[in-house]
């Protein structure tokens, strides 16, 4: 490990022992009410972020990964499937241009009405 990584681990261990360690918030956190819209094989799939996870097709899921698995039938990373992670391959290099996903607020989709 690099010296910087070792310093970071040591600092977090000190904070944890002192009882002041805080879990950093994810910069990619999706707020409740936001909708992820993803087209897959000619069908549009809409996922709604809720306080306890995500709602898709009338069911509540703790993360996006099982939703991506349900949609595709394969083991996908949910955030990657919904376009929330950057790809290492440039989008132009992908045959279909990559995933097409939109994140919308409730106001943009008519206050939650489909």
C-alpha positions, 0 to 999 in steps of 0.5 A: 500500500502507498504511504498515503493509504497507510496514513489514511487508515491510521487516521481512521483507526484513531478516529474510530478509537476516539469515537468520532469516526463518521461514515463518509457520504457517497457523492453519488447518493440518489435522493428519495423521489428521484427516478432512474429510467433505463431502456433495455432491449426495447423496454423502458424500465423505471426505478424510483429511489425511496428512503429504504432503497429502490422501488421497481415493478411494485417491489422494494430492493435494498440496492440497484444490483438486484434490479439490474439482475432482474431486468437483464437476467445476468450479474450486472453492477446496478450502478453501472447498469443505470449509468451511475459509474463512469466507464473506463472504456470511452462511450464512443468505443462501445458498439451501442454507445453505452447505457441510456439512463436518465435521472429525473426528479418528481417534478420532471416526471409529473409528481410521481405519476407514470 
